[in-house]
Amino acid sequence: MKYWLIKSEPKTYSISDMKQEKTCIWDGVRNYQARNFLRQMNQGDLAFFYHSNTIPPGIIGLVKILESGIPDPTQFEPESKYYDPKSTPNAPRWQTVSVEFVEEFPKLISLADLKQQFTGDELLVVRKGNRLSVMPVAENVAEKILAIKDNFSPN
């Protein structure tokens, strides 16, 4: 099993939406490096759900990869902002994964908190200038994030 971090703006799709829907396709990724990370995901991998473009940004939950290698349907929809006219059903350029809600953390682990715990080499999301929406997380870093989450006291 591998660990990942996936970002979403809560106004677009939040952990609450994920919790309510239980499963979804993680569509709309249009960065080649992020797409390549999506291609490396496997069934059973876990991904940290990160709220971006909000105050404060941070990790708010956990999802599990259900299926990988899914052609992103938005690439074929002319009305979608993610439409790619060079992509065809026989040769899709954009693949994605389906994910399943695992848990919402009792408290957001803010980007500021993450920067205190990790360097940019350990956790890409804290690296200055990194704007990727999908990135790998090393197992030892993932275990530390889960330990931080587990140390939150209940309110």
C-alpha positions as CSV (number, residue, x, y, z in Angstrom):
1,M,0.0,0.0,0.0
2,K,1.1,3.5,-0.8
3,Y,0.1,6.9,0.5
4,W,-0.9,10.0,-1.4
5,L,-2.2,13.5,-0.9
6,I,-5.0,14.9,-3.0
7,K,-6.2,18.5,-2.9
8,S,-9.6,20.0,-3.4
9,E,-10.9,23.4,-2.7
10,P,-13.7,23.0,-0.1
11,K,-16.0,25.3,-2.1
12,T,-15.7,22.9,-5.1
13,Y,-15.6,19.6,-3.3
14,S,-15.1,19.3,0.5
15,I,-14.5,16.4,2.9
16,S,-18.2,16.9,3.9
17,D,-19.2,16.2,0.3
18,M,-17.0,13.2,0.2
19,K,-18.5,11.9,3.5
20,Q,-22.0,12.3,2.2
21,E,-21.4,10.7,-1.2
22,K,-19.2,7.9,0.2
23,T,-17.4,7.4,-3.2
24,C,-16.5,9.6,-6.2
25,I,-14.3,9.8,-9.2
26,W,-11.4,12.2,-8.7
27,D,-11.8,14.1,-12.0
28,G,-10.5,17.3,-13.5
29,V,-6.8,16.9,-12.9
30,R,-5.0,18.6,-15.8
31,N,-1.4,18.6,-14.8
32,Y,0.8,15.9,-16.3
33,Q,2.9,15.3,-13.2
34,A,-0.3,15.0,-11.1
35,R,-1.9,12.8,-13.7
36,N,1.2,10.5,-13.7
37,F,0.9,10.2,-9.9
38,L,-2.8,9.2,-10.4
39,R,-1.6,6.5,-12.8
40,Q,0.6,5.1,-10.1
41,M,-2.2,4.7,-7.6
42,N,-3.5,1.2,-6.8
43,Q,-6.6,-0.2,-5.3
44,G,-6.3,-0.1,-1.5
45,D,-3.8,2.8,-1.4
46,L,-4.8,5.6,1.0
47,A,-4.8,9.4,0.2
48,F,-4.9,12.3,2.6
49,F,-7.7,14.7,1.7
50,Y,-6.3,18.3,1.7
51,H,-8.5,21.4,1.7
52,S,-6.7,24.0,-0.5
53,N,-7.4,27.6,-1.3
54,T,-9.0,28.2,2.1
55,I,-7.9,29.6,5.4
56,P,-6.3,27.7,6.8
57,P,-5.4,25.0,4.2
58,G,-4.6,21.6,5.5
59,I,-5.2,17.9,5.7
60,I,-8.8,17.2,6.9
61,G,-9.4,13.5,6.2
62,L,-8.5,10.2,4.6
63,V,-9.9,8.3,1.5
64,K,-9.1,5.0,0.0
65,I,-8.4,4.2,-3.7
66,L,-11.1,1.9,-5.0
67,E,-10.1,1.7,-8.7
68,S,-7.4,3.2,-10.8
69,G,-6.8,3.7,-14.5
70,I,-10.3,5.2,-15.1
71,P,-10.5,7.6,-18.1
72,D,-11.5,11.0,-16.7
73,P,-15.0,11.5,-18.2
74,T,-14.7,15.3,-18.2
75,Q,-12.1,15.2,-21.0
76,F,-14.8,14.1,-23.4
77,E,-17.4,16.7,-22.4
78,P,-17.2,19.8,-24.6
79,E,-19.1,21.9,-22.0
80,S,-16.7,21.0,-19.2
81,K,-13.8,23.3,-18.3
82,Y,-11.7,20.1,-18.3
83,Y,-12.6,19.2,-21.9
84,D,-9.6,18.1,-24.0
85,P,-10.3,18.1,-27.7
86,K,-7.1,16.0,-28.4
87,S,-8.4,13.2,-26.2
88,T,-10.5,10.4,-27.5
89,P,-12.2,7.4,-25.9
90,N,-9.8,5.1,-27.8
91,A,-6.8,7.2,-26.6
92,P,-7.6,9.1,-23.5
93,R,-5.0,11.5,-22.2
94,W,-6.3,11.8,-18.7
95,Q,-6.9,9.0,-16.3
96,T,-8.1,9.2,-12.7
97,V,-9.2,7.1,-9.8
98,S,-12.3,6.4,-7.8
99,V,-12.0,7.0,-4.1
100,E,-14.0,6.0,-1.0
101,F,-14.4,8.1,2.2
102,V,-12.5,6.6,5.1
103,E,-12.6,9.3,7.8
104,E,-12.8,13.0,8.5
105,F,-10.1,14.1,11.0
106,P,-11.3,15.5,14.3
107,K,-9.3,18.7,13.5
108,L,-7.6,20.0,10.4
109,I,-3.8,19.6,10.3
110,S,-3.0,23.0,8.9
111,L,-0.3,23.7,6.4
112,A,1.5,25.7,9.1
113,D,1.5,22.7,11.4
114,L,2.8,20.5,8.5
115,K,5.6,23.0,7.9
116,Q,6.7,22.7,11.5
117,Q,6.8,18.9,11.2
118,F,8.2,18.3,7.7
119,T,10.6,19.6,5.2
120,G,9.7,20.1,1.5
121,D,11.8,17.0,0.7
122,E,9.8,14.9,3.2
123,L,6.3,16.2,2.2
124,L,5.9,18.0,-1.1
125,V,2.8,20.0,-0.1
126,V,5.0,22.1,2.2
127,R,7.6,22.8,-0.5
128,K,7.6,26.4,-1.5
129,G,6.0,26.9,-4.9
130,N,4.5,23.4,-5.1
131,R,1.0,23.6,-6.6
132,L,0.4,20.0,-7.5
133,S,-3.0,18.7,-6.7
134,V,-1.9,15.0,-6.4
135,M,1.4,13.9,-4.8
136,P,3.0,10.9,-3.1
137,V,3.5,10.7,0.6
138,A,6.3,8.5,2.0
139,E,5.1,5.8,4.4
140,N,7.1,7.2,7.4
141,V,5.6,10.6,6.8
142,A,2.1,9.2,6.4
143,E,2.5,7.3,9.7
144,K,3.6,10.6,11.4
145,I,0.6,12.5,10.0
146,L,-1.7,9.7,11.2
147,A,-0.1,9.9,14.7
148,I,-0.6,13.7,14.7
149,K,-4.3,13.1,13.9
150,D,-4.6,10.5,16.6
151,N,-3.1,12.9,19.2
152,F,-6.0,15.4,18.8
153,S,-8.0,15.4,22.0
154,P,-11.8,15.1,21.6
155,N,-13.8,18.3,22.1
